[in-house]
Structures are given as C-alpha cells and as structure tokens.
Amino acid sequence: PSNFLLLGDDDNTYAMESYKVLQNSGYPSSFLDRKNLSEKYPQFNASFAIEDQGGCIINAQLALKAITKLIKKNGVSLIQSRVTEISTHHNSIILDNKQEIFFKKLILTCGYWIKQLITPLPITVTRQQVAHFIPKVIERFSVKNFPQFAHLDNGFHGFPMFGTNGVKIGNHIPGEEWFSPFGSNSIDEQFINKCIDFFRICLPELKDSKPTLTN
C-alpha cells in the first residue's frame, strides 16, 4: 500500500476536479489543506493535496519475475532477444540472432521503440526523462513515510524509495520529438535543473540532493 497525493496551488486545478471524481465514485480520499499536509507529509510544500488512500505501488522487477515464472509454468515459451524487423508480408518477426518467428496475431509492447519497428505508424514519440535523487535522510523518503505524488499543473510526479537507490522523479508534459537507439536512456542537465527548481518550491528536502545514475 502507498497513498497517492495530487498536489495543487490553485483551487481551480486538475487536482480539485479529480477529488470530485474520487468522492462521487466512493473511493477513499481526503482533502489536506496546507496545515494538514505539513503535519502528515512534512516533506511537501503546497497549498493543498488530495490524498487517494487506495493507492498501491508495485516493484516492477519482482512483478516481472513472478509473471515470468507463471507463464513458464503454463507452457508459454519465453525468448529473450531483440526484435530487429517485422515483416507484414510474411507475418513474421526477425530477431537479432537472425531467427524468424511466424505469427497469426502479434501484440507489441515496446514503448517508444515502436517506430523503429513499424515506421509508417502515424504517431509522434516524445522524450520523457526520469531521474533518481538520493535524499540526505533516506528514511524520510521510504515507502512507509513518503507517498506517490503528482503535481499535475507543472507535470512533475514521483515515487518513494521502493526497490530503488533514490526517489524517482519524472515529468509527464510531452518533451521534444524523440528518436532513440535501443538501450539509450540518457538524462540531460536541463531536466536535472528543472527537477531541482521544482524541489526548491515543493520538496525542499530534496533541493540539495544529487541524481544517481543507477535506479
């Protein structure tokens, strides 16, 4: 379990609209004004927060291991390789070891690499960076003391330290159009500086934290 906070600085924000939806749908949620927010989650500085008390957080690596074990148990073949080409003419995929696998139906979940496999797709891929920051007091940002959060007005969101070496911070506002080779996951200094600027306003305890290259 991990509560989820929607932070806001204006009563007319998306957070307030979300609170109405949660309340009308019967989900456990509460409104925290600045004083209540400071008392319950002193790491944050915001005018108010909407607390979704039904949130959870999953360790992705452990989840994938569990899924892998389950599908193998049920007779599914698991091939760990890179798809380099999709042939719609032959209904097949080509792996980096030159193996060709034929299919009747194909489901792709390759994220922003999709345009490298299917070039005619009418989609635009944008760069969305994620960084991990090491707090001075780690316990303050553990999953039992620090919730998931999103400040939807400026796009920043984050997660507590749960199977990671730092606090995970991202921004959902679309960045520039992005074409990345397989395996590239670079973070530029401009994004780090934007995170630090956000910390100075909303998460003061992280304003002097350093990004880590490992998650």
Disulfide bonds with the S-S distance in Angstrom:
none
